[in-house]
Amino acid sequence: LSSGINAEYGGARYYSYLWSRSIANLIFYNLFYEDPFNEEAGRRLKEFLRRGSSVNYQRSVEQLVGYEFGLEEMVGALVEPVRAFSRGYLDHQDISDQWW
């Protein structure tokens, strides 16, 4: 699998994409999931983005989401949305006559 990722996506670029997506999911689910139009969360995100790369990004994200995170939280932020979608989607599908 890893050799296929390296060949097709350029290795480090693909993992950087996953890291970025994980951080985006952490931010979304901690700030906007329950209320996508929350003004206070929007102000906090705007301030976070304004600082850019001038500060330690992990500490900055931790301040934004309100807790310290590590590898498990990062992986969870990638996996949980897929699980949630799969559960909801599959619960409403009639798969009784599928080939498997």
N, C-alpha and C positions, 0 to 999 in steps of 0.2 A: 504493500500500500504506500509506504513512504517514498519508494522510488517512483511510483506513478505520480504522486503529488509533486515531487521535485521536478519531474520531466514536464508535467503539464502546467503547473502553476508557479514554478520558479522557487519552490521551497520556502525560503524566508518570507517572501511576499505573501504566500498563502497563510503562514502562521501569523504574520502581522495582521492580516485581514481577520482571522479568527479572534485574535486578541482585541482588536478594535470593536468587533461585533459584540464580544462578550462585555466590554466596558459599556457600550451603547445599551445593551440589554439591562445591565445593572442600573444604569441611570434611569432608563425608561420605567422599569418595574418598581424602583424605589421612589421615583418622583412623580411619574405621570400615569401609572397604570389605573389607579382609582379615579383620578380626575385629570384628564389630558389638558384641561384649560386652567389648571391651578396657577394663578398669577405669582404666588410666592415661589413655587418651584421653577417657574419660568425665569424669575429674577435671579434665582440661585444658579440656574444653568447659564444664563447670560454672563454672570460674573465669572463662572468657571471657564467659559469659552474665551472671555476677554483676557484672562491671564495667559492663555495659550501654553506654550512650552517653556515659559519663563520660570516655572516652579516645578517641583517634583510632582510628576503626574499622578503617581499612586497616592501620595498624601492628599493631593488635590481632589482626586476621585473619592477617596475615603471621607473627606470633609463633606463633599457633595451628597453622597449617599447615606452618610451618618454612621458608618461602621468600617472597621478594618476588614479587608478581604484578602484571600489567598487563592491558591490554585483550585481548591475545591469549589469556592464560590464562583470563580471564573468559568470552570467547566459547567457548573450548575446553571449559570446564566446562559450558556449555549444550549444545554440539553432540555431544560424545563419548558421553554416555549414550544419546542418540537413535541415533547410529551403531551403538553396541554392541548395542542392542536390535534394530535393524533387521537387522543381520547375522545375529544368532542366530535371530531370528524367521523371516526369509526363507530361511535355510538349511534349515529344516524344513518348508517349505510346498511343496506340489505345485501349481505354477502353469502346468503344461503345457497345461491346457484353459481358461485364463482368456481373457477377451475381447480382451485386448490382444495 
